[in-house]
């Protein structure tokens, strides 16, 4: 398929905010693309490959500035200036190609297959242990794509490489478009089920071009992650029992990384809840699974928890997260931040167990797990209908440095990708903090023209200065972004690219999940998932760093 055909669809999608219109636009594209449906669906979602594949283009926005410069003959300063003005490197690439000074390096017309082939090649650079990652080669390949593209094609190639298409096309839209294209709008539940099990719309789309029977036959496969079943949040033990029933299984809720671990014979792969493969980052987990999971073919749901190697005390997820993205110095980090695997469910044992009740899945999990002192232990768990026992277990969990508890229905099957009430989480409500906005970053895409993220600061009376304690970026409405930008714009005291420093005069009341120690902020602490509760126009000075410290110690 000509890439220009895809670009026509991208433009139509970009011009409408209506989900129904987007669905119809995609359905028309899909129905005309049966021969290339796998490539077309991936590119429509702005990803060259399913997120669970162990592939990464490794191209940052900053690197993309250099690539656009190479492809168009424009200076990096010109590209950076345009980036700041537009807030979208896709549009910058389009404008730079319109006025480029270099000749095209490739002359053949771009196809969807060519774009995927080139991005796949870039992602696979460095896979071979004998081949070092060569960023110059990566840049050259992407620059050639942009150089061979028309201006409007350059916009979407850039966005695809950065995996930020800005088209408002989510998984639900693709699901509904496939239903409209191949089943007259029916079988959306079957399509959703197939995606939950395969996490790959290219596979699902191919099945849709055949028949609904092929779609229904898609099943769980080892080494292809399933979407995790998610927990609802409840405010009390009573609400928890009302949701999951009595008796219920009560698990510790650890401050770790949820991991879906696949094992087939002597091979093990580890996936995060976001479906990213992190096997290479956790060789100790692989070893523990090989040693302690007595099953030829299995998929287990687990929490990976970090601990201090000196006293075995638990360390927060923020420290563990250093291992998730790191692809180098793995052995050093493994020694500095050791982990234990805490299995809490089994999804596959020689065949799928998703339709089995949780009580049966737990029995099968117990049968195949051989616990060790540290590296591999079943989740801390009890089965009860006593509210007092649940409260006691919650307090014990919190006292040991964990987040709280989970409550689970014993007679429930495993429902991938949903918050269906089969399990709930109960965490303590944290006291809010009054903080000053001390900095931020200009937004991109839909947030262009607004300040899109906000650095929060507490106050140190001893130093008479504001200390950063986190960044607020999610959960903000357009109205809040507009108001915050209006309030803060006159208070900007310095700018460096998209980063800005702000005079600390706007106070906000911030909610958050928890407080963690962090070397990344000048206060030494970080709020996890801070969000705006309200403005505090009645305050001139934010809460002190001592209050942050006290709340951290009370957790």
C-alpha positions as CSV (number, residue, x, y, z in Angstrom):
1,X,0.0,0.0,0.0
2,X,1.2,3.5,-0.8
3,X,2.2,5.4,2.3
4,X,0.4,8.4,0.9
5,X,-2.9,6.4,1.2
6,X,-2.3,6.0,4.9
7,X,-1.4,9.7,5.2
8,X,-4.8,10.7,3.7
9,X,-6.4,8.7,6.4
10,X,-4.2,10.3,9.1
11,X,-5.3,13.7,7.9
12,X,-9.0,12.8,8.0
13,X,-8.5,11.5,11.6
14,X,-6.7,14.6,12.6
15,X,-9.5,16.8,11.4
16,X,-12.2,15.3,13.6
17,X,-12.8,14.9,17.3
18,X,-15.7,12.6,16.8
19,X,-15.0,9.0,17.9
20,X,-17.8,7.7,15.6
21,X,-16.2,9.5,12.6
22,X,-12.8,8.2,13.5
23,X,-14.2,4.7,13.6
24,X,-15.8,5.1,10.2
25,X,-12.6,6.5,8.7
26,X,-10.6,3.6,10.0
27,X,-13.2,1.0,9.0
28,X,-13.1,2.3,5.4
29,X,-9.3,2.0,5.4
30,X,-9.3,-1.5,6.9
31,X,-11.9,-2.8,4.5
32,X,-9.8,-1.6,1.6
33,X,-6.6,-3.1,3.0
34,X,-7.2,-6.8,3.5
35,X,-4.0,-7.8,1.8
36,X,-1.9,-5.4,4.0
37,X,-4.2,-5.4,7.1
38,X,-1.5,-6.4,9.6
39,X,0.8,-3.5,8.6
40,X,-2.0,-1.0,8.2
41,X,-3.5,-1.7,11.6
42,X,-0.1,-1.2,13.3
43,X,0.6,2.0,11.5
44,X,-2.9,3.3,12.2
45,X,-2.1,3.0,15.9
46,X,1.3,4.7,15.4
47,X,3.4,1.7,16.5
48,X,5.8,-0.2,14.1
49,X,5.3,-3.3,16.2
50,X,3.3,-4.6,19.2
51,X,4.5,-3.1,22.4
52,X,5.3,-6.5,24.0
53,X,7.9,-7.3,21.4
54,X,11.4,-6.8,22.7
55,X,12.1,-4.0,20.2
56,X,12.8,-0.3,20.7
57,X,13.6,2.3,18.1
58,X,15.6,4.1,20.7
59,X,15.0,7.5,19.1
60,X,14.3,10.4,21.5
61,X,12.8,13.8,20.7
62,X,16.3,15.3,21.0
63,X,17.7,12.7,18.6
64,X,14.9,13.4,16.2
65,X,15.9,17.1,16.1
66,X,19.3,15.9,14.7
67,X,17.7,13.5,12.3
68,X,15.4,16.2,10.8
69,X,18.5,18.5,10.5
70,X,20.3,15.8,8.6
71,X,17.4,15.0,6.3
72,X,16.6,18.6,5.4
73,X,19.9,20.5,5.6
74,X,18.5,22.8,8.2
75,X,20.5,23.7,11.3
76,X,19.7,22.1,14.6
77,X,19.0,25.5,16.1
78,X,16.4,26.1,13.3
79,X,14.8,22.8,14.1
80,X,14.8,23.5,17.9
81,X,13.3,27.0,17.4
82,X,10.5,25.6,15.2
83,X,9.9,22.8,17.8
84,X,9.5,25.3,20.6
85,X,7.0,27.3,18.4
86,X,5.0,24.3,17.1
87,X,5.2,21.9,20.1
88,X,5.2,19.0,17.6
89,X,8.2,17.6,15.8
90,X,6.0,16.1,13.2
91,X,4.9,19.5,12.0
92,X,8.5,20.7,12.3
93,X,9.6,17.9,10.0
94,X,6.9,18.8,7.5
95,X,7.9,22.4,7.4
96,X,11.6,21.6,7.2
97,X,11.1,19.2,4.3
98,X,9.1,21.9,2.5
99,X,12.1,24.1,2.5
100,X,14.9,21.6,2.6
101,X,18.2,22.3,0.9
102,X,19.4,18.7,0.4
103,X,18.4,16.5,-2.5
104,X,16.4,13.3,-1.8
105,X,18.6,10.3,-0.9
106,X,15.9,7.9,-2.1
107,X,13.6,8.4,-5.1
108,X,11.1,5.5,-5.0
109,X,7.6,6.2,-3.7
110,X,7.1,5.3,-0.1
111,X,5.0,2.4,0.9
112,X,3.6,1.3,4.2
113,X,5.7,-1.8,4.0
114,X,8.9,0.3,3.4
115,X,8.2,2.4,6.5
116,X,7.7,-0.7,8.6
117,X,10.7,-2.5,7.1
118,X,13.0,0.5,7.9
119,X,11.7,1.1,11.4
120,X,11.9,-2.6,12.2
121,X,15.5,-2.6,10.9
122,X,16.4,0.4,13.2
123,X,14.7,-1.3,16.2
124,X,16.7,-4.5,15.7
125,X,20.1,-2.8,15.6
126,X,22.1,-4.1,18.5
127,X,20.1,-7.3,19.0
128,X,23.1,-9.3,18.0
129,X,25.6,-9.4,20.8
130,X,28.5,-9.0,18.3
131,X,27.0,-5.8,16.9
132,X,27.2,-2.6,19.0
133,X,24.3,-0.1,18.8
134,X,25.3,2.5,16.3
135,X,23.2,5.6,16.7
136,X,24.7,7.2,13.6
137,X,23.3,4.3,11.5
138,X,19.9,4.6,13.2
139,X,19.8,8.3,12.4
140,X,20.9,7.7,8.8
141,X,18.1,5.2,8.2
142,X,15.4,7.4,9.6
143,X,16.8,10.5,7.9
144,X,16.6,8.6,4.6
145,X,12.9,7.9,5.2
146,X,12.2,11.6,5.9
147,X,14.3,12.7,3.0
148,X,12.4,10.5,0.6
149,X,9.0,11.6,2.0
150,X,6.7,14.4,0.9
151,X,6.3,17.1,3.5
152,X,3.0,15.7,4.9
153,X,4.5,12.2,4.9
154,X,7.5,13.5,6.9
155,X,5.0,14.7,9.6
156,X,3.6,11.2,10.2
157,X,6.9,9.3,9.8
158,X,8.3,11.5,12.5
159,X,5.3,10.9,14.8
160,X,5.5,7.1,14.1
161,X,9.2,7.0,15.0
162,X,8.4,8.9,18.2
163,X,5.3,6.8,18.7
164,X,3.2,9.8,19.3
165,X,0.7,10.1,16.5
166,X,-1.8,12.6,18.1
167,X,-4.7,11.2,16.2
168,X,-6.9,10.1,19.1
169,X,-7.0,6.5,17.9
170,X,-7.1,4.2,20.9
171,X,-7.6,0.5,21.2
172,X,-11.4,0.8,21.5
173,X,-11.6,2.8,18.2
174,X,-9.5,0.2,16.4
175,X,-11.7,-2.6,17.8
176,X,-14.9,-0.9,16.7
177,X,-13.5,-0.1,13.3
178,X,-12.5,-3.8,12.7
179,X,-16.1,-4.8,13.7
180,X,-17.5,-2.2,11.3
181,X,-15.2,-3.2,8.5
182,X,-15.6,-6.9,8.6
183,X,-18.7,-7.8,10.7
184,X,-21.2,-4.9,10.0
185,X,-20.5,-3.6,13.5
186,X,-21.0,-6.8,15.3
187,X,-18.6,-9.1,17.3
188,X,-17.0,-6.3,19.2
189,X,-16.8,-8.5,22.3
190,X,-15.1,-11.3,20.4
191,X,-12.6,-8.8,18.9
192,X,-11.9,-7.4,22.4
193,X,-11.5,-10.9,23.8
194,X,-9.0,-11.7,21.1
195,X,-7.0,-8.6,21.7
196,X,-7.0,-9.2,25.5
197,X,-5.5,-12.6,24.9
198,X,-3.1,-11.7,22.1
199,X,-2.3,-8.0,22.8
200,X,-1.6,-7.7,19.1
201,X,-4.2,-6.0,16.8
202,X,-2.3,-7.1,13.7
203,X,-3.0,-10.7,14.6
204,X,-6.6,-9.9,15.5
205,X,-7.1,-7.9,12.3
206,X,-5.8,-10.8,10.2
207,X,-8.3,-13.2,11.8
208,X,-11.1,-10.6,11.2
209,X,-10.4,-10.8,7.4
210,X,-11.1,-14.6,7.5
211,X,-14.2,-15.2,9.7
212,X,-15.5,-14.9,13.2
213,X,-14.6,-18.6,13.8
214,X,-11.0,-17.8,13.3
215,X,-11.3,-14.9,15.6
216,X,-12.9,-17.0,18.3
217,X,-10.1,-19.6,18.0
218,X,-7.4,-17.1,19.0
219,X,-6.1,-18.2,22.4
220,X,-3.3,-17.7,24.9
221,X,0.2,-18.4,23.7
222,X,3.4,-18.7,25.8
223,X,5.7,-15.7,25.3
224,X,2.9,-13.5,24.1
225,X,1.6,-11.5,27.2
226,X,-2.0,-11.3,28.2
227,X,-3.5,-8.0,29.3
228,X,-3.5,-8.0,33.1
229,X,-6.7,-8.1,35.1
230,X,-7.0,-4.8,37.0
231,X,-8.2,-4.1,40.5
232,X,-10.9,-1.6,41.5
233,X,-10.1,0.8,44.4
234,X,-12.3,0.7,47.5
235,X,-12.3,3.0,50.5
236,X,-13.2,0.4,53.2
237,X,-13.1,-3.3,54.1
238,X,-16.8,-3.3,54.1
239,X,-17.0,-2.0,50.6
240,X,-14.4,-4.6,49.6
241,X,-16.5,-7.5,50.9
242,X,-19.6,-6.0,49.2
243,X,-17.7,-6.1,45.9
244,X,-15.9,-9.5,46.1
245,X,-18.1,-11.4,48.5
246,X,-17.4,-13.5,51.6
247,X,-15.2,-15.2,52.3
248,X,-12.4,-13.6,50.3
249,X,-8.7,-14.0,49.7
250,X,-6.7,-11.2,51.2
251,X,-3.2,-10.6,49.8
252,X,-0.5,-8.1,50.7
253,X,-0.3,-5.2,48.1
254,X,3.4,-4.8,47.6
255,X,5.2,-1.7,46.4
256,X,6.8,-3.5,43.5
257,X,6.5,-4.2,39.8
258,X,3.7,-6.3,38.6
259,X,5.1,-8.9,36.3
260,X,3.6,-11.6,34.1
261,X,6.2,-14.4,33.7
262,X,6.1,-17.0,31.0
263,X,8.0,-20.3,31.1
264,X,8.4,-22.9,28.5
265,X,10.9,-25.7,29.3
266,X,14.1,-23.9,30.1
267,X,13.2,-20.5,28.6
268,X,11.7,-17.7,30.7
269,X,10.4,-14.2,29.7
270,X,9.3,-11.4,31.9
271,X,6.7,-8.7,30.9
272,X,5.5,-5.7,32.8
273,X,1.9,-4.7,33.2
274,X,2.4,-2.4,30.3
275,X,3.4,-5.4,28.2
276,X,7.1,-4.4,27.9
277,X,9.5,-7.3,27.9
278,X,12.2,-6.8,30.7
279,X,13.7,-10.3,30.7
280,X,17.3,-9.0,30.1
281,X,17.0,-6.6,33.0
282,X,16.1,-9.3,35.5
283,X,18.4,-12.3,35.1
284,X,17.9,-13.1,38.8
285,X,14.2,-13.4,38.2
286,X,14.8,-15.8,35.3
287,X,17.0,-17.9,37.5
288,X,14.5,-18.0,40.3
289,X,11.7,-19.0,38.0
290,X,13.8,-21.8,36.5
291,X,14.7,-23.1,39.9
292,X,11.4,-22.7,41.8
293,X,8.6,-23.1,39.2
294,X,8.0,-26.8,38.6
295,X,6.1,-26.6,35.3
296,X,7.0,-27.1,31.7
297,X,4.7,-24.5,30.3
298,X,3.2,-21.9,32.6
299,X,2.2,-18.2,32.9
300,X,2.2,-16.7,36.3
301,X,1.0,-13.3,37.6
302,X,3.5,-11.9,40.1
303,X,4.8,-8.9,42.0
304,X,8.6,-8.3,41.8
305,X,9.6,-6.6,45.1
306,X,13.0,-5.0,45.7
307,X,14.8,-5.2,49.1
308,X,17.9,-3.9,50.8
309,X,20.6,-6.5,50.6
310,X,22.0,-5.5,54.0
311,X,19.0,-5.8,56.2
312,X,16.3,-7.3,53.8
313,X,14.0,-4.3,54.4
314,X,11.7,-3.4,51.5
315,X,12.7,-0.6,49.2
316,X,10.1,1.4,47.2
317,X,9.2,0.9,43.6
318,X,10.9,4.1,42.6
319,X,14.3,2.5,43.3
320,X,13.3,-0.7,41.6
321,X,12.3,1.2,38.5
322,X,16.0,1.9,37.9
323,X,16.3,-1.7,36.8
324,X,13.3,-1.7,34.5
325,X,14.7,0.7,31.8
326,X,18.3,0.0,32.3
327,X,20.0,-2.1,29.6
328,X,23.5,-1.8,30.8
329,X,25.3,-2.4,34.1
330,X,22.7,-5.1,34.8
331,X,24.9,-7.1,37.1
332,X,25.8,-4.1,39.2
333,X,22.1,-3.1,39.6
334,X,21.2,-6.7,40.4
335,X,23.6,-6.7,43.3
336,X,22.6,-3.2,44.5
337,X,18.8,-3.7,44.1
338,X,18.1,-7.4,44.6
339,X,14.5,-8.6,44.2
340,X,12.2,-11.4,45.2
341,X,9.4,-12.8,43.1
342,X,5.9,-13.1,44.8
343,X,3.5,-15.2,42.6
344,X,-0.2,-14.6,43.3
345,X,-2.0,-16.2,40.4
346,X,-1.4,-18.7,37.5
347,X,-3.0,-18.1,34.1
348,X,-1.7,-21.1,32.2
349,X,-0.5,-24.5,33.1
350,X,-0.1,-26.7,30.0
351,X,-3.3,-25.0,28.9
352,X,-5.3,-21.9,29.7
353,X,-6.7,-21.5,33.2
354,X,-8.5,-18.2,32.6
355,X,-11.9,-19.7,32.9
356,X,-11.2,-21.5,36.1
357,X,-12.3,-20.1,39.5
358,X,-9.6,-18.3,41.4
359,X,-9.7,-20.8,44.2
360,X,-8.7,-23.6,41.6
361,X,-6.0,-21.4,40.0
362,X,-4.5,-20.8,43.5
363,X,-4.5,-24.5,44.2
364,X,-2.6,-25.2,41.0
365,X,-0.2,-22.4,41.7
366,X,0.6,-23.9,45.1
367,X,1.3,-27.2,43.5
368,X,4.0,-25.9,41.1
369,X,5.7,-23.4,43.3
370,X,8.7,-24.5,45.4
371,X,9.3,-21.6,47.8
372,X,12.8,-20.4,48.6
373,X,13.9,-18.2,51.6
374,X,14.2,-15.0,49.6
375,X,14.1,-15.2,45.8
376,X,10.7,-16.9,45.2
377,X,7.8,-17.0,47.7
378,X,4.0,-17.1,47.4
379,X,2.2,-13.8,48.2
380,X,1.4,-13.2,51.9
381,X,-2.2,-14.4,51.9
382,X,-5.2,-15.4,54.0
383,X,-8.8,-16.4,53.4
384,X,-11.4,-14.9,55.7
385,X,-14.8,-13.3,56.1
386,X,-13.8,-11.3,59.2
387,X,-13.5,-7.6,58.8
388,X,-11.3,-7.4,61.9
389,X,-8.9,-9.9,60.5
390,X,-8.7,-7.9,57.2
391,X,-7.9,-4.7,59.1
392,X,-5.3,-6.5,61.2
393,X,-3.7,-7.8,58.0
394,X,-3.8,-4.4,56.4
395,X,-2.0,-2.8,59.4
396,X,0.6,-5.5,59.3
397,X,1.2,-5.0,55.6
398,X,1.6,-1.3,56.1
399,X,3.9,-1.7,59.1
400,X,6.2,-3.9,56.9
401,X,6.6,-1.2,54.3
402,X,4.0,-2.4,51.8
403,X,1.1,-0.5,50.2
404,X,-1.9,-2.2,51.8
405,X,-4.0,-5.2,50.8
406,X,-5.9,-6.8,47.9
407,X,-9.3,-8.5,48.3
408,X,-10.2,-11.2,45.8
409,X,-13.3,-13.2,44.9
410,X,-12.7,-16.9,45.3
411,X,-15.2,-18.0,42.6
412,X,-14.1,-15.5,39.9
413,X,-12.4,-16.3,36.6
414,X,-9.5,-14.2,35.3
415,X,-10.7,-11.4,33.1
416,X,-7.8,-9.8,31.2
417,X,-7.7,-6.1,30.8
418,X,-10.7,-5.2,33.0
419,X,-11.7,-3.8,36.4
420,X,-14.6,-6.1,36.8
421,X,-14.7,-6.2,40.6
422,X,-13.2,-9.7,40.9
423,X,-10.4,-8.1,42.9
424,X,-10.1,-4.8,44.7
425,X,-7.3,-2.8,46.4
426,X,-7.5,-1.0,49.7
427,X,-4.8,1.6,50.4
428,X,-4.7,4.3,53.1
429,X,-5.8,7.7,52.2
430,X,-2.9,10.1,52.2
431,X,-3.0,13.6,53.7
432,X,-2.9,16.3,51.0
433,X,0.0,18.8,50.7
434,X,-0.2,22.5,49.9
435,X,2.7,23.1,47.4
436,X,4.0,25.9,45.2
437,X,4.4,25.5,41.4
438,X,8.1,26.3,40.9
439,X,8.6,25.2,37.3
440,X,7.2,23.3,34.4
441,X,7.4,22.4,30.7
442,X,5.6,23.7,27.7
443,X,3.2,21.1,26.3
444,X,3.2,19.3,23.0
445,X,0.4,18.2,20.7
446,X,-3.0,18.8,22.2
447,X,-1.3,20.7,25.1
448,X,0.5,23.0,22.7
449,X,0.4,26.6,23.9
450,X,-0.2,25.6,27.4
451,X,2.2,24.6,30.2
452,X,1.7,20.9,30.1
453,X,3.5,19.7,33.3
454,X,4.2,21.4,36.6
455,X,7.1,21.1,39.1
456,X,5.9,21.2,42.7
457,X,7.9,22.6,45.6
458,X,7.8,22.6,49.4
459,X,9.5,25.2,51.6
460,X,12.7,24.9,53.6
461,X,12.7,27.6,56.4
462,X,16.3,26.8,57.3
463,X,17.5,27.4,53.7
464,X,14.8,29.9,52.9
465,X,14.2,28.3,49.5
466,X,11.8,26.1,47.7
467,X,12.6,22.4,47.2
468,X,11.2,20.3,44.4
469,X,9.1,17.4,45.5
470,X,7.5,16.1,42.3
471,X,6.0,16.8,38.9
472,X,2.2,17.0,38.2
473,X,1.3,16.1,34.6
474,X,-1.7,13.8,34.5
475,X,-5.4,14.1,35.3
476,X,-5.6,17.7,34.3
477,X,-8.6,18.9,32.3
478,X,-8.3,21.4,29.4
479,X,-9.9,24.0,31.6
480,X,-7.4,23.5,34.4
481,X,-4.4,23.6,31.9
482,X,-5.8,26.8,30.5
483,X,-6.2,28.4,33.9
484,X,-2.8,27.2,35.2
485,X,-1.1,28.6,32.1
486,X,-2.9,31.9,32.4
487,X,-1.9,32.2,36.1
488,X,1.7,31.1,35.6
489,X,2.7,32.7,32.3
490,X,3.4,36.1,33.9
491,X,5.4,34.4,36.6
492,X,8.0,32.7,34.2
493,X,11.4,33.9,35.2
494,X,13.6,31.7,32.9
495,X,13.2,29.4,29.9
496,X,15.5,26.7,28.4
497,X,13.9,25.1,25.4
498,X,10.6,23.8,26.7
499,X,11.7,23.9,30.4
500,X,10.7,26.9,32.4
501,X,11.3,28.2,35.9
502,X,8.4,29.9,37.6
503,X,8.2,32.4,40.5
504,X,6.6,30.4,43.3
505,X,3.4,32.4,43.8
506,X,0.7,29.9,42.8
507,X,-0.2,27.4,45.5
508,X,-2.1,24.2,44.9
509,X,-3.5,21.4,47.1
510,X,-2.0,18.2,45.8
511,X,-3.2,14.6,46.3
512,X,-0.9,11.7,45.6
513,X,-0.5,7.9,46.0
514,X,2.5,8.0,48.4
515,X,5.8,9.7,49.2
516,X,9.1,8.1,48.2
517,X,12.7,9.0,48.8
518,X,14.2,10.4,45.6
519,X,17.6,11.8,44.6
520,X,16.0,13.4,41.6
521,X,14.4,16.2,43.5
522,X,16.1,18.8,45.7
523,X,13.8,17.9,48.7
524,X,15.0,14.3,48.7
525,X,11.5,13.1,48.3
526,X,9.0,12.5,45.4
527,X,5.2,12.4,45.4
528,X,4.0,9.4,43.4
529,X,1.3,10.3,40.9
530,X,0.5,13.8,42.3
531,X,-2.7,15.4,41.1
532,X,-4.5,18.8,41.5
533,X,-7.2,18.8,44.1
534,X,-7.7,22.6,44.3
535,X,-6.0,26.0,44.2
536,X,-4.9,27.4,47.6
537,X,-5.2,31.1,46.9
538,X,-5.5,31.7,50.7
539,X,-1.8,30.6,51.2
540,X,1.4,32.4,50.5
541,X,3.9,29.8,51.6
542,X,3.7,26.0,50.9
543,X,4.0,23.2,53.4
544,X,7.5,22.6,54.7
545,X,9.9,20.0,53.7
546,X,9.7,18.8,57.4
547,X,6.0,18.1,56.9
548,X,6.8,16.0,53.8
549,X,9.4,14.2,55.8
550,X,6.9,13.5,58.6
551,X,4.3,12.2,56.2
552,X,6.9,9.9,54.7
553,X,7.8,8.5,58.1
554,X,4.1,7.9,58.9
555,X,3.4,5.8,55.9
